[in-house]
Amino acid sequence: MLEKARRARDFNGLPKLVQEKAITFFEKAEADAKDLPVWVGELYLELHRGTYTTQARNKRGNRKSELLLRDAEFLDAVTLALAPRRRERADDPRARSTT
């Protein structure tokens, strides 16, 4: 990364690159941050219809987790329908098994 930064330092067509300590950057940013707009409410871009990522494994894992959660909620609802007193027993600390 440092080599890429060195090469990009004076590269035509790119903004001027300056390396500095993080504290220096944040001090400058704080000084420039006068009267910034404040957004109240939900951030939603109406033209945004999807997401792209290079992290396909993360997206796949998230989707699998969503499906497993859906299945768990469905099975919980089915068992409650088949054994309506199950919830009463589950809420009773005396009914909990220690095995």
CNS distance restraints for C-alpha pairs under 8 A (distance, minus, plus):
assign (resid   1 and name CA) (resid   5 and name CA) 6.15 0.50 0.50
assign (resid   2 and name CA) (resid   6 and name CA) 6.12 0.50 0.50
assign (resid   3 and name CA) (resid   7 and name CA) 6.26 0.50 0.50
assign (resid   4 and name CA) (resid   8 and name CA) 6.12 0.50 0.50
assign (resid   5 and name CA) (resid   9 and name CA) 6.02 0.50 0.50
assign (resid   5 and name CA) (resid  17 and name CA) 7.44 0.50 0.50
assign (resid   7 and name CA) (resid  11 and name CA) 6.92 0.50 0.50
assign (resid   8 and name CA) (resid  14 and name CA) 7.34 0.50 0.50
assign (resid   8 and name CA) (resid  17 and name CA) 6.77 0.50 0.50
assign (resid   9 and name CA) (resid  16 and name CA) 6.22 0.50 0.50
assign (resid   9 and name CA) (resid  17 and name CA) 4.74 0.50 0.50
assign (resid   9 and name CA) (resid  18 and name CA) 6.91 0.50 0.50
assign (resid  10 and name CA) (resid  14 and name CA) 7.85 0.50 0.50
assign (resid  10 and name CA) (resid  16 and name CA) 6.55 0.50 0.50
assign (resid  10 and name CA) (resid  17 and name CA) 7.24 0.50 0.50
assign (resid  11 and name CA) (resid  16 and name CA) 7.97 0.50 0.50
assign (resid  20 and name CA) (resid  24 and name CA) 6.54 0.50 0.50
assign (resid  20 and name CA) (resid  25 and name CA) 6.88 0.50 0.50
assign (resid  21 and name CA) (resid  25 and name CA) 6.57 0.50 0.50
assign (resid  22 and name CA) (resid  26 and name CA) 6.23 0.50 0.50
assign (resid  23 and name CA) (resid  27 and name CA) 6.08 0.50 0.50
assign (resid  24 and name CA) (resid  28 and name CA) 6.29 0.50 0.50
assign (resid  25 and name CA) (resid  29 and name CA) 6.11 0.50 0.50
assign (resid  26 and name CA) (resid  30 and name CA) 5.95 0.50 0.50
assign (resid  27 and name CA) (resid  31 and name CA) 6.27 0.50 0.50
assign (resid  28 and name CA) (resid  32 and name CA) 6.25 0.50 0.50
assign (resid  29 and name CA) (resid  33 and name CA) 6.05 0.50 0.50
assign (resid  30 and name CA) (resid  34 and name CA) 7.90 0.50 0.50
assign (resid  39 and name CA) (resid  43 and name CA) 7.96 0.50 0.50
assign (resid  44 and name CA) (resid  48 and name CA) 7.91 0.50 0.50
assign (resid  55 and name CA) (resid  59 and name CA) 6.60 0.50 0.50
assign (resid  56 and name CA) (resid  60 and name CA) 6.08 0.50 0.50
assign (resid  57 and name CA) (resid  61 and name CA) 6.03 0.50 0.50
assign (resid  58 and name CA) (resid  62 and name CA) 6.08 0.50 0.50
assign (resid  59 and name CA) (resid  63 and name CA) 6.14 0.50 0.50
assign (resid  60 and name CA) (resid  64 and name CA) 6.17 0.50 0.50
assign (resid  61 and name CA) (resid  65 and name CA) 6.14 0.50 0.50
assign (resid  62 and name CA) (resid  66 and name CA) 6.21 0.50 0.50
assign (resid  63 and name CA) (resid  67 and name CA) 6.30 0.50 0.50
assign (resid  64 and name CA) (resid  68 and name CA) 6.17 0.50 0.50
assign (resid  65 and name CA) (resid  69 and name CA) 6.09 0.50 0.50
assign (resid  66 and name CA) (resid  70 and name CA) 6.21 0.50 0.50
assign (resid  67 and name CA) (resid  71 and name CA) 6.20 0.50 0.50
assign (resid  68 and name CA) (resid  72 and name CA) 6.12 0.50 0.50
assign (resid  69 and name CA) (resid  73 and name CA) 6.17 0.50 0.50
assign (resid  70 and name CA) (resid  74 and name CA) 6.16 0.50 0.50
assign (resid  71 and name CA) (resid  75 and name CA) 6.13 0.50 0.50
assign (resid  72 and name CA) (resid  76 and name CA) 6.09 0.50 0.50
assign (resid  73 and name CA) (resid  77 and name CA) 6.23 0.50 0.50
assign (resid  74 and name CA) (resid  78 and name CA) 6.25 0.50 0.50
assign (resid  75 and name CA) (resid  79 and name CA) 6.12 0.50 0.50
assign (resid  76 and name CA) (resid  80 and name CA) 6.13 0.50 0.50
assign (resid  77 and name CA) (resid  81 and name CA) 6.17 0.50 0.50
assign (resid  78 and name CA) (resid  82 and name CA) 6.20 0.50 0.50
assign (resid  79 and name CA) (resid  83 and name CA) 5.82 0.50 0.50
assign (resid  79 and name CA) (resid  84 and name CA) 7.78 0.50 0.50
assign (resid  79 and name CA) (resid  86 and name CA) 7.97 0.50 0.50
assign (resid  80 and name CA) (resid  84 and name CA) 4.94 0.50 0.50
assign (resid  80 and name CA) (resid  85 and name CA) 7.65 0.50 0.50
assign (resid  80 and name CA) (resid  86 and name CA) 6.40 0.50 0.50
assign (resid  80 and name CA) (resid  87 and name CA) 7.06 0.50 0.50
assign (resid  85 and name CA) (resid  89 and name CA) 6.48 0.50 0.50
assign (resid  86 and name CA) (resid  90 and name CA) 6.06 0.50 0.50
assign (resid  87 and name CA) (resid  91 and name CA) 6.15 0.50 0.50
assign (resid  88 and name CA) (resid  92 and name CA) 6.42 0.50 0.50
assign (resid  89 and name CA) (resid  95 and name CA) 5.79 0.50 0.50
assign (resid  89 and name CA) (resid  96 and name CA) 7.95 0.50 0.50
assign (resid  90 and name CA) (resid  95 and name CA) 6.72 0.50 0.50
assign (resid  90 and name CA) (resid  96 and name CA) 6.92 0.50 0.50
assign (resid  91 and name CA) (resid  95 and name CA) 7.99 0.50 0.50
assign (resid  92 and name CA) (resid  96 and name CA) 7.15 0.50 0.50
